[in-house]
């Protein structure tokens, strides 16, 4: 009888945090590109400019906030998605259809996006700090310092600035990553040419990362601009209209670095997640999942 490994709810947060350590410089460059008022620099030029001005360690500015975000946002969405999915599969003694995976991924991502909004806000600010003039820098020492200062200086509501966008983005990313990963892995295994190994995980995660990038890029641009604003925008609608004035391409500013960051992050996340499942999850004999 085929072995079935039961998901632990916190593995998604652990694997996403590990992946974030590897891809953080790419995320930082993506934020810098998205917050340009005019498209003056491309990815390589922005990276060189940051290193020249602040040194190589500046590429890891805001890493503590990035890890805090993964342990709130990603942990929540993975926990919701995998726990509910496995419970449904167990009761049905089968695999849930793709449309239910999409709905479940969207729900988990929306909830995770809201939970992770405060850490996400501090993450964006810390990453963008290195390109600001010295007098305008916020200089958060770490994520906890950033969270406390935002609360004291700007109020608790500011911690959830852009929460609707962050939640919407979380829903779209989770559909692209979690739902599409599950479905693409199921389809790859169904061909019979590949087994449940690292090559299968790689192929499925590359596809999932591409889907997530395309789905969330417009919202990601608006969210980043809104979170990094110093009262330039009165709300989501104002930010949306101001960005639209720059032309349709503005909504896909930084698409290449976003893909270069999000696709590897997705690949690392799922490869690490599958390894955690393989080595640390309890086993039940009755197979209720496609793998």
C-alpha positions in Angstrom: 0.0 0.0 0.0 1.3 3.5 -0.9 2.7 5.6 1.9 1.0 8.9 2.6 2.8 11.6 4.6 0.7 13.9 6.7 1.5 17.6 6.4 2.6 19.5 9.5 1.0 22.9 9.6 4.2 24.9 10.2 6.3 23.4 7.4 5.2 26.0 4.9 6.4 28.9 7.0 9.8 27.2 7.7 10.4 26.4 4.0 9.3 29.8 2.9 11.6 31.4 5.4 14.5 29.3 4.2 13.8 30.3 0.6 13.5 34.0 1.6 17.1 33.9 2.9 18.3 32.8 -0.6 16.2 35.2 -2.6 16.1 38.3 -0.4 18.4 40.4 -2.6 16.2 39.8 -5.6 13.2 40.9 -3.6 15.0 44.1 -2.5 15.9 45.0 -6.1 12.2 44.4 -7.1 11.0 46.8 -4.5 13.5 49.5 -5.6 12.3 49.1 -9.2 8.7 49.3 -8.3 9.1 52.5 -6.2 10.8 54.4 -9.0 8.8 57.4 -10.1 10.3 57.1 -13.5 11.8 54.0 -15.1 15.3 55.2 -15.0 17.1 51.9 -14.1 16.7 48.3 -14.9 17.4 45.3 -12.7 21.2 45.1 -13.1 21.7 48.8 -13.0 19.7 49.1 -9.8 21.6 46.2 -8.2 25.0 47.9 -9.1 23.8 51.2 -7.8 22.7 49.8 -4.4 25.9 47.9 -3.9 28.0 50.9 -5.0 26.3 53.3 -2.6 25.7 51.0 0.4 27.9 47.9 0.0 27.0 44.3 -0.5 25.4 43.8 2.9 22.7 46.4 1.9 21.3 43.7 -0.4 20.0 42.0 2.8 18.4 45.2 4.3 15.2 44.2 5.9 15.9 40.5 6.1 14.5 40.3 9.7 11.2 41.8 8.4 11.2 39.4 5.4 11.5 36.4 7.8 8.8 37.8 10.1 6.6 38.2 7.0 7.2 34.6 6.0 6.4 33.3 9.5 3.1 35.1 9.5 1.9 35.4 5.9 3.3 32.2 4.4 2.9 30.1 7.6 -0.8 31.0 7.8 -1.7 30.4 4.1 0.2 27.1 4.0 -1.3 26.0 7.3 -4.9 26.7 6.1 -4.5 25.3 2.7 -2.7 22.0 3.5 -4.6 21.3 6.7 -8.0 21.8 5.1 -7.0 20.0 1.9 -5.7 17.0 3.7 -8.7 16.7 5.9 -11.0 16.9 2.8 -8.9 14.3 1.0 -9.0 12.0 4.0 -12.8 12.2 4.3 -13.3 11.8 0.5 -10.6 9.2 0.2 -9.5 10.9 -2.9 -8.2 14.2 -4.3 -10.2 17.4 -4.4 -10.8 18.9 -7.8 -8.8 21.8 -9.2 -11.5 24.4 -8.7 -11.7 23.5 -5.0 -7.9 23.9 -4.7 -8.3 27.4 -6.3 -11.0 28.4 -3.8 -9.0 27.0 -0.9 -5.8 28.6 -2.0 -7.5 32.0 -2.4 -9.1 31.8 1.0 -5.8 30.8 2.7 -3.8 33.4 0.9 -6.4 36.1 1.7 -6.2 35.3 5.4 -2.4 35.0 5.3 -2.1 38.3 3.5 -4.0 40.2 6.1 -2.1 38.5 9.0 1.2 39.3 7.4 0.5 43.0 6.4 2.3 44.7 9.3 5.5 42.7 8.7 5.2 43.3 5.0 4.9 47.0 5.4 8.1 47.2 7.5 9.8 44.8 5.1 9.1 47.2 2.1 10.2 50.2 4.1 13.5 48.6 5.3 14.3 47.4 1.8 13.6 50.9 0.3 15.5 52.8 3.0 18.9 52.4 1.4 18.0 54.4 -1.7 16.5 57.3 0.2 18.6 60.4 1.2 20.0 60.1 4.7 17.6 62.7 6.2 14.6 60.8 4.9 15.5 57.3 6.1 13.5 55.6 8.8 16.5 53.6 10.0 14.5 50.7 11.6 17.0 48.6 13.6 15.0 45.4 13.0 11.5 44.3 12.3 10.3 44.6 15.9 11.7 48.2 16.1 9.9 49.0 12.9 6.6 47.6 14.1 6.8 49.5 17.4 7.8 52.7 15.7 5.0 52.6 13.1 2.5 51.9 15.9 3.8 54.8 18.1 4.5 57.4 15.3 1.7 56.6 12.9 -0.9 54.6 14.8 -2.0 51.0 14.7 -4.1 51.6 11.6 -1.0 52.3 9.6 0.3 48.9 10.4 -2.5 47.6 8.2 -2.1 50.1 5.4 -2.7 48.3 2.2 -4.1 45.3 3.9 -6.8 44.9 1.3 -4.2 44.8 -1.4 -1.9 42.6 0.6 -4.8 40.2 1.2 -5.8 40.2 -2.5 -2.2 39.6 -3.6 -1.9 36.8 -1.0 -5.0 35.2 -2.5 -3.6 35.4 -6.1 -0.1 34.3 -5.1 -1.5 31.3 -3.2 -3.7 30.3 -6.2 -0.6 30.5 -8.4 1.7 28.7 -6.0 -0.3 26.3 -3.9 -3.2 25.4 -6.1 -1.1 25.3 -9.4 1.7 23.4 -7.7 -0.6 20.7 -6.4 -2.4 20.4 -9.8 0.7 20.5 -11.9 2.4 17.9 -9.7 -0.7 15.7 -10.0 -0.6 16.0 -13.8 3.1 15.2 -14.0 2.8 12.1 -11.9 -0.3 11.0 -13.8 1.8 10.7 -17.0 3.8 7.9 -15.5 7.1 9.2 -16.8 8.2 10.7 -13.5 8.0 9.6 -9.9 7.6 11.7 -6.8 11.1 13.0 -6.8 13.0 16.3 -6.9 12.7 16.7 -10.7 8.9 16.5 -10.4 9.0 19.0 -7.6 11.2 21.3 -9.6 9.0 21.2 -12.8 5.8 21.7 -10.8 7.2 24.6 -8.8 8.6 26.4 -11.8 5.1 26.4 -13.4 3.5 27.5 -10.1 6.0 30.3 -9.7 5.3 31.6 -13.2 1.5 31.5 -12.7 1.9 33.4 -9.4 4.1 36.1 -10.9 1.7 36.8 -13.7 -1.4 36.9 -11.4 -0.1 39.1 -8.7 2.3 41.6 -10.4 -0.2 44.5 -10.9 -1.4 44.3 -7.3 2.1 43.9 -6.1 3.1 47.2 -7.7 0.2 49.1 -6.1 0.8 47.5 -2.8 4.5 48.4 -2.7 3.8 52.0 -3.7 1.1 52.4 -1.1 3.1 50.8 1.7 6.1 52.9 1.0 4.2 56.2 0.6 4.7 59.3 2.9 1.1 60.5 2.5 1.4 60.9 -1.3 -1.6 58.7 -1.7 -5.0 59.1 0.0 -5.9 55.5 -0.5 -5.9 52.5 -2.8 -8.0 54.2 -5.5 -5.8 57.3 -5.6 -2.6 55.1 -5.8 -4.2 53.1 -8.6 -5.1 56.2 -10.6 -1.7 57.8 -10.2 0.0 54.6 -11.3 -2.4 54.4 -14.3 -1.3 57.8 -15.4 2.2 56.4 -16.0 0.7 54.0 -18.6 -0.3 50.3 -18.6 3.3 49.2 -18.4 3.6 50.8 -14.9 1.5 47.9 -13.5 4.1 45.5 -14.7 7.1 47.5 -13.7 9.7 45.1 -12.3 8.1 42.1 -13.9 11.4 40.5 -14.8 12.9 40.9 -11.3 9.6 39.9 -9.8 9.7 36.6 -11.8 13.4 36.2 -11.2 12.7 36.5 -7.5 9.3 34.8 -7.2 10.0 31.8 -9.4 13.2 30.8 -7.5 11.5 31.5 -4.2 8.7 29.2 -5.2 11.1 26.5 -6.4 13.2 26.6 -3.2 10.1 26.7 -1.0 8.5 23.6 -2.5 11.7 21.6 -2.8 12.5 22.4 0.9 8.9 21.6 1.9 9.0 18.3 0.1 12.2 17.4 1.9 10.7 18.3 5.2 7.7 16.1 4.4 10.0 13.2 3.4 12.1 13.3 6.5 10.0 14.6 9.3 6.3 13.9 8.6 4.5 11.0 10.2 3.3 8.3 7.8 -0.2 6.8 7.5 -0.8 3.7 5.4 -3.9 4.7 3.6 -3.1 7.0 0.6 -5.4 10.1 0.6 -3.2 12.4 -1.5 -1.9 12.1 -5.0 1.6 11.8 -3.7 
